[in-house]
Amino acid sequence: MTPREFFINPADYGLPTRDELVAYRIWDTHFHGFYGSQTPLEQYTRNNFYVERMGIERSISLEIGGTLDAPLVPSPHDDAIRAILEKDKDRLSGITPIDPGFPDESCAKMDKWIRNGPCIGIKYVGGNKSGITCSHPNNDAIIRRAAELNATIYIHTWLKVGGMPRLPGRDNNPGESTPMDVAKLAQRFPNVPMICGHSGGDWELGARAIRPYKNVSLEFAGSDPHSGSVDYAIKELGVDRVVWGGHGPSRSYATELGKVLDADISRADRMKIFGGNFRKMAAAIFRQKNLKIEV
Amino acid sequence: MKHIDRRSFLKNSLLTTAALSLPGGLAVTPAAAASAAPAGSAQATGLVDTNVNLFSWPFRKLKYSDTKSLVAKLKKHRVVEAWAGSFEALLHKDMDGVNARLAAECRTNGGGLLIPFGSVNLAWPDWEEDVRRCQEVHKMPGIRIYPGYQPFDLDHPDMERLVRMTAERGLILQVVFGMEDPRVHHPQITVGRVSSAPLIAALKNTPNARVQLLHFSGSVRGEDLNQLMKETSAVMDISRLEGNGAVGRMIGSAPGMTAGRAPVERVLFGSHAPYFPLETAILKLIESPLDAKQLQAIMQGNARRLLPRA
C-alpha cells in the first residue's frame, strides 16, 4: 500500500481527510525520526511513510548532533544525518541537544550546529549526569546565546509522580526539568520565547506553572492523549501559546493529532497550534539561514 | 495519490461486510454486492467501540462525562455500538449499585447504542452474586474488571473461578490493563501493576472463555502477548497501541513487515473514550495501512463475532 492509499474515508468518520490535514500546514516540533534505534537512518526513511500519509508539512528533529542520551558526544551518524537535513530541507529541520551541566561546551555546540550549521534551535533533554535542570544559573549563557542566534528553545519537562511523600515531579530523572523550572528560567528571560515540552506530562499542573510567563508556549507530545487537554491549555494560556509535536515514531501521529482535533476550536485556531505558532517563533532563524518560510 | 473515491470505498466496505457477515464465512460475489451498494456515505461501515466508560472519572471532569454528550460524540464519529463500563467500578464498594446505575443509564440515555458491561470486584465478598445480577437482573452480555484500581491482581485466587463462571454463563469478560499513565496518577493513589501471566494460565484451563484485554499492549519484549495469542483465544482492543502505524504493526500490515504479533481477527476497535479522545482511536485506523477487509474486521466484524448484534 502506498502512503496515500486509503481504504477508509476519514470524512465519513467526522475526521479531516489527508487533503485537509495538508491544508492545516502541520509542523511537527517534536520529531524523533533518528532516535532510539541502532539504525536511525533506516528508521527515518521508514517513518517517512507516515509523515507522508498523515500530511505532515515539516518535521523538526530533536536529535541533530550527538544523541539525546549524550548530547555533547558526536554520534557516528552525525554526518549522514546532516546530509539528510540538507537533502530534505524542504520538509525537515533540526535542533541540537545541549547539556546545562556544561554551558561552555553547549554554547560551542550551538555555534557549530546553529551559527555555522544547519540547526534552528536547541533542546534540553530529559535529564543529565550533573543533575542540572533548566532553572540553574548555568543556563543563562546558553539562553543568551540562543537569543543571539534567534534559535528556538525546546525544554523537555515532566512531572512524574513519586517520592515520599508522593508528589508530582519527585520521580523525575536527575536534571530532568519541570514546568516550574521553565517558569523560573522564563522569569529571567521574559523576552526569549521557549517551549515547555510534553506539557510537563501532567498538563493540568504544567499549564498552571507557566501561565504567568507569556514567553512560554506549551507542547503536548509524548504523553497520553487526554480529552479536554488542549481546551484547557487554550483557556489558561490562550491559543497563541500552544504548539504541536508528533513525537513519532515512538508515539503515533494519531495520538497527537487527536489531542487537537478533540478541542472545540475554530479551524484558524487549529492552524495556529498545528504550525502557525511555531512558524512565528522560528521565522527569524529561517530567514537568517535563507530557508523558505511562509508564516 | 491513489485516491479511493467514495464509491470504491463503499464497494470495498460493503463487500467485506457481506462476506464476513455470512454464516460459515461464505462470500457473496463482487457483482452481487456491488449492485446492492447504495450511493452516499450513509453506508460506510459503522464502528463498534468495545471500550468506553460512563459517569465521572474520579480525578478530573471529562468533556464527555455526561452520557448524552458522549453518545452524541460517538454518533458524530459513526460509532454504532459501544460497550460501556462505569468509572464508578474503579473505587466503589457497592457494585450492584454501580451496575444498576450503568444499566439504567444505558437504557435511558444510551441512544440505542450503549451496551452495559457491569463489573465485579474480586476483593469484595460474594462477588459471584454480582455476576449473577449482571446477567440475570441487568441483562448485561459481559463483565469488565479493573485490576489495579480494584484491589486485586490477576493472580487472585478467585480469578480462575471468575473466568470459568463467565464462560459457563456465556458472558464476555473484559480485563482492563490500565486507565491512566502511572506517571500522572494523583499522588494519593497507588495503583498496582497488572500481570498477565496468571490470566494466561486461567484461560488455558477454560478454553471456551470469551475474554478481551482492554488497554493492553504487552510487555516491551512481547512474550506475554505472544503467549496470549498462541495459547489462548483472548482478543484485544487497540486503545493502548502506540507509535506510528501501531495497528498495522500489530497485525503485520505495516510496510516491510511479513508477520504481525496478533492475527487481525483478534484485534478490536476500542477507544478508551471519554478519557482518551475518540478521534485518536479512529485516526489509528487511518494512519495504519489497512485494507478494506482488515478495516472491516477491526471496526466491527471481530466485535460482532464476540457479541452478535442484539
Interface residues (C-beta under 8 A of the other chain):
Chain A: M1 T2 P3 R4 E5 F6 F7 I8 N9 P10 A11 D12 Y13 G14 L15 R18 R46 N47 F49 Y50 R53 M54 W158 L159 K160 V161 P165 R166 L167 P168 D171 G201 D202 E204 S223 D224 P225 H226 S227 G228 D231 G248 P249 S250 R251 S252 Y253 A254 T255 L257 G258 K259 L261 D262
Chain B: M1 K2 H3 I4 R6 F9 N12 S13 S41 A44 L47 R60 L62 K63 Y64 K76 H77 R78 E180 D181 P182 R183 V184 H185 H186 P187 Q188 T190 L241 E242 G243 N244 G245 A246 S253 P255 G256 A273 P274 Y275 F276 P277 L278 E279 T280 A281 I282 L283 K284 L285 I286 E287 P289 L290 D291 A292 L295
